[in-house]
Amino acid sequence: MYLKQLSLSNFRQFGVNENEEPGVTVDFNPNMNVLVGENDSGKTAIIDAIRYLLGSISEDYEKIQEEDFYSKTKDVHSTFFYIEGIFVELSEKEAGAFLEWLSFDAEGNYQLRVSLKVEKKVNDNGKEYLDKKVQAGDKVFETRLNSQAREFLKTTYLKPLRDASSELKPGYRSRLAHILKAHPAFAIDEQSGQDHELVLTMKEANENIEKFFEKEYYHGRSLVSDIEKLLSDFHDVADQSKSRSKFSVSKTDLSSILKRLSLDTEDINLGLGNLNLLFIAAELLLLNTNETEQVIGPQITIIEEIEAHLHTQSQIRLIKYIEEELKKNGINNQYILTSHSSNLAASIDPRNIILMNNLISYPFQEDFTELDDDDYSFLERFLDSTKSNLFFAKGIIFVEGESEMLLLPALANLIGHPLHKNGISIVNVRGTSFERYVKLYSRSELWREGLGRPSIDKPLSIVTDVDVKPWEYYAFEGKEEAIFSINNEEELEQVLCFCSEEYDDIIPEHMGVEYATLKQLAKEFNFVIDEDRKDKIKQIVKKDISPNYISKIEGEKKERLVDKYSQYDANVKTCIAPKWTLEYSIALSVLAPYLLESIQEIRYKQPYVGKKHEIYQDLKTRIHQNPGDPLIAYEIFKPVNDKNVSKAEVAQLLAIKLNDLTGDISLAESLRDEILNDENLNYLVNAIKFSSNIDV
């Protein structure tokens, strides 16, 4: 059995909605669950709710505080909170153990519903107290859950910011003693009437120690007799029995023995990280590892901030170990973790992630997203630690390359909307595979219609190029004024009619892409041209270049891109470069002089010497005389297009120059106003504003 669903009402930051329904409902996977999200998004409240509802194997004492009750205003708290958990996939043995509390789901399968209600009440003396009820069964017929049944539901819990060194030391509050006492190895067989093996060992040790101290060391004297003689002088005649004494290592009951144990490795001076791993290993002793014996209960392990004190590789090894254990044990164990680690989020199956956003829980299971198997496989391969920070951001900007990733933060600083202050992450998808990431944030029809749950409102901006060469490119380069392109599905169908075979692996992303030859187009689209029908195909795909044709193609492609992403249930805005690429659009803008300067300095070791400087000065003068001239813009952009300079290096230097401008307040303010009113930079500004929840 496993915990399938948890609902919270009036608990911590989760109140109830207008229909008095729970403030949050969390859907869990049978095995692995990792709760991610910003600080104060509700992750810890969910963990604590599970602990309050089910308890922990190590018998941690949890005192309910005033802060556990939902507060709509600062000083007014609700009078009760309610936690409900639903367990499913009970075995026959488990169904028997919870028989009197069982109910059935819509398909007629066993389920166990457990609830905790804590209510503030006032007794006859006028004193407030908390009435705490743990019940189970169908909501209309629920009854108190007895202590034996509650034992089956207890969890293994590792708290955040673990002080592993203190937890593993002996003492009255020893965590290690709690862990060991709960382990099957220390279970007492009451029917046999025999002491535990460790108790017998300690009794024997105490007897041997007692004999040692009773042994004479000088003419009938022993250490015990010496102490007793002194004590007899301290007590009066009536209290002489109190002078009797003996030496021992420990009391011989099991609890006392365990409280005097410590756990260390043979290595000395362990750091916090290794001590933490040792403590986690001790805690995981409580998990059932006997694959031959079917245990009763869900075997839940809760770990808060699993990455605490661990470096990246240790985090990954730990999570991989857990995943391997789950593969071996099937659904015998269920893990519910919280994490702020982008490295850890990148190393697990996206299906196991539960995003907390705006106090709503969004699981990424197949049933609840628009992702298919190929999408999950893609995300597992490409969702690295730099991309997985999207789970912890307030807003996201998806870009297709390093240039946008480097420039956008500098531009955001310049216009007064720093990305880091707004909690915005830039995710470089290194291409145009935006769709998979948009689908990650899209909720399925089951989620929206079947369950009536809200969509994810996290703002997503997509920054992409239009990738249509302008008329000026053909004019400047003297290129043949014709290209080969399939611009829409209708043209594609016409072309395939003239091919001798049917093709199932045509890639739609190639539509709208311009090719210099028909042969190159056919190769990219993966079809073979029938030589007898070559001329007919050419009539469809050959495009005579003109300013009007280019303008038409730009418009069609922008519309196609917007439609492509807006079909999904995501809060997404597609921001498309007005002309060709990012760099060409910048060359048309008020930032053209800074781009020219960056290209010049990256391209040449001595950029401002001799003929190179003359050409630079001439181009710079023409920029000021004719700002936004497309031919001049292409001259600026040409070294980038010809790959004479690295796009990333140019973008990095340009970003440095833009950041340096913020030191000159008057210049920065003047340039900011120009940027905000520049139609060539408008798409970048809109991407920054939209992801920051600023009106566009």
N, C-alpha and C positions, 0 to 999 in steps of 0.2 A: 504494500500500500504506500501511497505517497500523498503529500499535501498538494492538492491541485489548485486550491483557491483560498485566498485570505481576504476578508473584508473588514474595514475599520470604520467605525462611526464615533465621532466626537473624541477621537484619540489623537493627542498631540496636535499637529497642524491640520489633521483631517477631520472636518466637521461632518455634516450631512447635507445633501442637496435639497432643492426645493420640494422634492417628493419624499423627503425623509429617508432617502436611500443612502447607503454607505458613502462616506467621503472618498474612499478609494477601494478598488478591488484589484487584487494582484493575481495573475494567472501564472502558475509555476510549471516548469518542465519536470518530468519524473526524476531526472538525474542531476543535471548541472544547471545552476541559475546564478548569474552574476548581475547584481544590481549596480547600475552605473548612473551618473548624472551629476549635476552641479551640487555644491554644498547646500544644505538645507532643503533638498528636494524631497526628503522623506525616507531615505534609505534606512537610517537608524531606527526611525519609528516603526518601520515594517519588521525589522529584526527584533526589536524589543517586544512588539506585539506577539510575535511567535513565541518568544520566551515566556511572556506573561500567560499566554494561553496554554502552553504545553509543559512549561517547566524545563529544568535541565538535569541531566544525569548526575552532574557533580553537586547538585543541591545548592546552587547559588541562591542567596537570599535576595529577593527583589522587593524593595519597599516602594509602594505606589506613592507618587508625589502629586502635589497640586498641578504641576506642569504637565502631567499625563492627561489631564482633562482639557479638551479643546477650548480655546479662548478666542472669541471673535473680536473682543476689545481687550485692552491691556489688563484690566483688573477683574474682568468678569469671565468665569470659567463655567463650563457646562456641569450639570449635576450628575452625569453618568458618562461612561464610555462603554462601547460594545465591540468585541472582537469575535469574528466568526471564521472558522477554518473548515474546509471540506476535504475529506480524504476519499480517494477512489482506488480502484484495482485491488480490493481486499482479497486475500486468499481465503480458502474455506476455513483454515485455522484461525485467521484473523476475524472472519465473520462470526465464528463461534465465540471468540473472546469478547466481541463487542455486540453480541446478539441483541440485547435488550435496547440498544441505542441505534440500531441500523435503520436506514431509510433507503429509498431507491431513487435513482436518477430517471431522466425522461426515457432512457432505453431499457429500464428495468434492472439495471446493474446495482450491486450493493454500493452504498456510500455511507460514510460516517461524518456527521455534522457535529462539530464541537464549538461551544460558545463560552465566552467569558463576559460577564456583565459586572462592572464595578459601579456602585451607586452610592452617592453621599446621602446619609440618613441621620436623623437626630433621635437619640434615645429618650427615655422618660425623664432622665435627669437634665435634658437640654443639651447634652454633649453630642457633637458630630462624630460619626464613625463611618467607616467604609464597609458596605455590604458587598461581599465578593462571592459570586456564584459561577462555578464551572459546570456547565451542563452539556448534554449531548442528546441527539435524536432529532426527529423532525421538529421544525420550529413550533408547531402547534402542540406537540406532545413531549417536548424535551424534559428530561429529568436529570438530577445530579449525577455526575460521573464519579464512580467510586474510586478509591485510592489505587486499587489493583489495575484498573483500566488506565488511569492516569500515568502509572508507571510505564506502561507500554508506549506511551506517546512522548516521553521525555526526549529532549534534544541534547546533542553535544554542542557546547557553545564556547567559542574563543572570542574574548572581548577585544576591542581595539586598543592600540597603544599598550600592548602587553609588556609588563615588567617581568620578563621571563626569569631573571635572576632571583627575584624575591619569590615568585610563584613556585620555584623548584627547590626552595630552601625548607628545612624542617621548621616546625612551629605549630602553634595552636590553630592558625588560620591557613595552614598549608593546603595549597591548591592540589599539589601532588597527592596528598592523602585522600582528598575527595575523589580524584581521578581513579586512584588505585582501588579504593573501597568499592567503587561502582563497577569495577572490572570483574568478569566472570571468574577469574583466577582467585578472587578473594570472597567468593560467595560461600556462605555458611550453610551446610546441610543440617538443618535443625533436627531432622528425623534420626540421623545417625547418632547424634549426641556427642560427637567427637569435636575436639578443638581443631582450629585451622592449623595447617602444618607450620606456618610462621609463628603462631602462638606457642606451639610445642617447642620449636627451636629456641624462642626467647626464654621460655621457662627453664629449659636446660642450661642456656647461657647464664641466667640469673643464679641458678643453683651452683654452677661452677664458680661464679664470681663470689657468691656468698661463702662458699667453702674456702676460697683463697683468703678472704678477709678474716675468717675465723681461725685460720691456721696460725699456730704459735710462731712468733718470731724471736721470743726471748723468755725463757723460764716461765712458761705458762701464760704469757701475755700475748694477746692478738690485737689487731687494730680495732676490731669490734668491741672487745672487752675494755680497751682503753677509753673508747668513746662512751660506753655504757657506765664506766666508773665515774667519768666526769659528769655525765648527766644525772647520776644518782645523787651527786653532791648538789646539783642545781634544783632538784625537786624535794619536796618534803616526804616524810615517811609514807603518807597515804597515797602519793602519786608515783611511787617507785616503778610501777608498770610502764610509765611513760618513758623510762630510760632505756627500754629495749629498742634496738636498732639493727638494721642490716643494709648492706650495699646491694644495688641492682642497677642494670643498664636502663631498663624501661619497665613500665607497667606491662603486664602480660596480656591485656585485652588488645584486640586487633587494631582498634582505632588509635590507641596510644602508640602502638608500634609504628603504624603508618605515618603518624604525625612527626616522628623522629627521623624519617627517611629524607634523604636529599638525592637529587639526580644530577650527575655531571658526566662529561665525557672524559676520556683519558687525557685529552689535550688540556692545556692550562691557558688561562687568560683569554677565554673566548669572548669575542665581541658581541654586540647586541644582536646582530643578524644571526649568528650561529646559535646563540642562546635561544633566540626566538624559534629557530627550526627545531631545536631540541624540545622546547615546550610544545610546539605543534605536534611533534611526533608522540609526546606523552598524551596529549589530548586525543589524538586519533587512535590511541589504544582502546578507547571506548567504543569504536566502531566494530560491528560484527564482521569477523573475517572467516567465520566457519561456513564454508560454502555448502557443506553437507547437511547442515541443520537449518531448518526454516524457522526464523525468529518471528515473533509477533511484534508489529509496530512499524512505523515508517522509517526508522533509522536516519533521522535528520541531523546533519551537521551544519552549524551556522558559524561562519567566520567573518568577522568585521575587519575591513581594511587588511585583507590577506597579505598585502605588500608591505606591511609595517616592518621597518628596519631591514628589509631585504633588498639587495641590489637586483638589477634587471634579470640576470641569468638565474638567480635563485628563485625569483618570482615565477619565471617560465618553467623551471624544473618542478616546482611545487605544483603548479596547476596541471602540468602534463602528467605528474604522478597521479593526481586525483582522477584525471580523465582515464588513465590506464586502469585504475582500480575499478572505475565504473564499468569499463568494458568487460572486466573479469567477473564482476559481481552482478551484472544486470541492473535491475531496479531495486536491489537490496539497500542501497544507500542513496540519499538525496542531499545534495549540497546546495546551500543558499549562502552566497557570498556577497560582500559589498567591496567595491574597489574604486579608487581614483587613478589607477595606473593605466595609462594609454598602452604601455607595453603588454600588460596582461590582457587588456581588451582586444589587442591585435592578435593574441596568440590562441584565442579560443574560437569555437564555432559560433558565428553570429546568431544562430538559433538559440543559443544559451544566454543571450544578453537580454536584460530587462531594463529599459530606459525609464528613468524617473524624470518627468518634465512637467512643470507647472502643476505639481501635486497630483499628477496622473501617471499610472503605470502602463508602459507600452512594451509588452513582450514581443520579441522578434521571431516567434515561432512561425512555421509555414502558414498555419491557418489564419494568422492575423496580419500578414503583410502581402504585398503584391509580388514578392520575390518567388522565383522558381528555383529548381535544383541547380541550374547553370549559374544563376545569379549568386546563390550561396557559395558555390565553388569558386566563383570569381572573387567574391569578397574575402573568402578565406585566404586566397593567394595574394591579393593586392591590398588588403586592409592592414597596412603596416602601422607602426607606432605613431608616425606623423599624421596619418589619415585618421586613426582611431580617436584622435582628440576631438573629433566631431561629436562624440558621445557626451562630452563634458562642457560643450559650448552653449552659449545663449543663442547664437546664430552662426550660420556657416556660409562661406563663399567658396564655391567649387570653381577651380580654374583648370585650364588645359595644359599649362606649362610653367616653367620656372620664372619666365618674365613677369607674368601676372602675379605670381606668388611673391616676388621680390618687390614689385612696384606698388601694389595695392596698399600695404601698410604705410608706406611713405606718403602716398597720395591722401590716405585717410588722416594722417597726422596734419598734413598741410591744410585740409579743409575743416579741421577742427573736430573730427570724429574718430579719434584713435581706436583701432580695432581692439587692442588689449583692454582698454577701459570699458568697452562695451561687451566684452566677453565673446569676441568673434574669432572663430578659427577659419584659417584658409586651408582648403584641402586641394592639393594638386593631384588630379587624376591621371596626369601624364598622357593625355590624349583627349578623346571626346566621349569616353564611356560614362557620361553623366547619368544616363538613364538608370543604371544599376543602383547608384547612390540615391537617386530620387525615389526609386522603388523601395529602398530601405526605410524611407520615412513615409511611405504610403500605406494606409490601412486597407485591409481587405473588405469586401462587401459583408462578410460574416461579422467583422468587427463593427462596422458602421450601421448596417441595417439589422443584422441578426441580434447583436448584443446592444445596439444603440449607444456605443461608446464614442467619445469625441476623437477627432483626428488629431494628429500631431501638429501643433501650430508653430513649431520652431521654424523661423524664417530661413529659407534656403535661396541663395543667389547663385545663378550660373553665369559665369563670364566666359564667353566664347567668341571666336572670330567668325565673320561672315564668309571668309575664304572665297571671295569672288574678286578676281583681279580687275582693277579699274581700267577705264579706257586709256588713261595716261600711261599705264604700263606698256600697252601695245604701241602707243604713239612714240614713247621714248625709246623703246627697244627696237622699233621697226619690225615687230613680229608680224607673221602672216595673220591677217585679220579674220581668222577662223579657228575654231576650237571644236573638239569632239566631247559631247556631254550628254548624259541622260538625266533630264531634269525632274521627271516625275514617273509615277507608276504606269501611267498610260503609255508613255514613250517606251518604258522598259518592256511592257507586254507586246508592243508593236515589234520591237527588236527581236524578242524571243520567238515570235511567230516565224521569223525568217531564218532561225537557226535549226539545224538538223536534229537536235536533241532537246530534251527537257532538263532543266537545271533547278535543283532544290536549294542550292547553297548560295544564291545570289545575296550579296550584302547590301541592304538598303542605304547604308551610310555613304556608299559611292555615288548616290544620286546627287546631281548638282556639282560634282567635282569635274574640273576641266582637264582634258588630256590633249596633248599635242598631236597624237595620231590615233587613228581608229584601232590599230593593233594594240596600243597601250590600254585603251579603254576596255577592249575585249578581254585582255589579260587580267585587269583589275576586277572586272565583273565575273570572270571565270566562265565565259562561254566561248564556243568556237564558231567563227564566222563561216558561213557557207559561201564559197567563192562565187557561185552563180548568183547569189543574192546580195553580194557585197555592196553594190551601188544603191540598192534599196535601203539597206541599213544605214549607209552613209547619208542618205537623204533625211533620215530621221534624226541622227545624232550630230551631224555637222551644223555648227552654229556660226553664222556670219556675225562677227563682232561689230557692234556699234554702241554708242553711248546709251541709246534707248534699250537695246537688248540687255546690256549690263545692268542698267537700272531695274529692268523687269526681273532679271534673275536674282538680283540682290533682294528685292521685295519678296519674291516667292520663297527664297531660302529662309529669310527671317521669319516669315509666316509659318513655314514648315517646322522650324526649330521651336517656335513658341508653342505650336499645336502639339508637338511631340511630347513636351514635358508638362504641359498644362492638363493633359488627359489624366494625370495621376492625382490621387488624393493627398497632395502635399502642399505646404505653404511655400510655393516656389515662384521665383521671378527669373525669367530668362533675359539676360543682358547681353546684347549682341553688338560687336564692334560695328560702327556705322559704315566703315569702309575696310575691306580686305582683312587686315590683321591689327593687332594691338599697336605694333610699332608704327605702321602706316597711319593709323588714326591719330597717334600722338604727333606724328610729323605734320599732320594737318592742323594741330591745335596750338594753343598758346604755349605749350611746353616744347615746341619744335626747337628753339635755340638750345635748350638744355639737352635734348636728345642728340642734336648735331654735335654738341660739345662732347658728349659721352662717347659717341661713335668715333670721333676724331682721336680722342685720348686712348681708347682701347685699340684702335687700328694701328697707330704709329707710336714708336718709342719716343720720337721727337715731333710731337704733333704740330707745334707752332713754329716750325723752321722752314724757310725756303718756299718752294713751289706748293708744298702741302698747305702751308699757312695762307698763301694767296688764294688758293681754291676755297679753303675754309672761310676766309674773310668775305669773298665774293658771295658765297652761298648764304652766309649769315646776313649780309646786307640785303640780299634779295628777299630773305624771310621777313625782315622788318618792313620792306617796301610793299610786299605782296603777301601778307599773312594768309595762310590757308590755301595757297595756290597748289593744286593737285600735282602739277609737274615738278614744282620745287620740292613738295613732300616726297615724291618718288626719288628724286636725287638724294635726299637725306636718307631715305630708307634703303636705297639700292645696295650699299655695302652689307646690310643685314640680309637682304634677299639673296644676294650673291654669295652669302656665307663667307665673306671676307672678315667678319667679326662674329664673335659668339653672342647670340641673343641674350643668354643669361648674364654674361659679363657686362654687356651694355646696360641691361636692366638694373644690375647691382650698382653700377656706378651712377646711373641716373637716380636711383633711390637715395644714394648717399647725398647727391647734390640737392635733391628735394628736401631731405631732412635737414641739411645745413641751412636752407633758406629760412627755417623756422626761427633761427637766431636773429634774423633781421625782421622785427615785428611789422614795420610799415610795408616792406616789400612782400612779406608773407601774406599780409592782409589784402594787399592789392592783387596779388596773384591768385589768392583764394577766390576772390570775387570773380576774377576772369575765368577760373576753372569751373566754378559753379554755373557760369553762363555759356560755357563752350559746348556746342552740340557734339563735337567730336570726342569729348570726355564724359559726356552725360551718362553713357551706359556704365562707366566705372563708378561714377558718383552714385548712381541709382543702386548699384550692387552693394556699395558700402552702406548706404542709408537703409535699404530694405532689410539687410541682414541685421542691422542695428535697431530695427523697429522704429525707424524715423520715417515720417511721412515722405514719400517720394513725390 
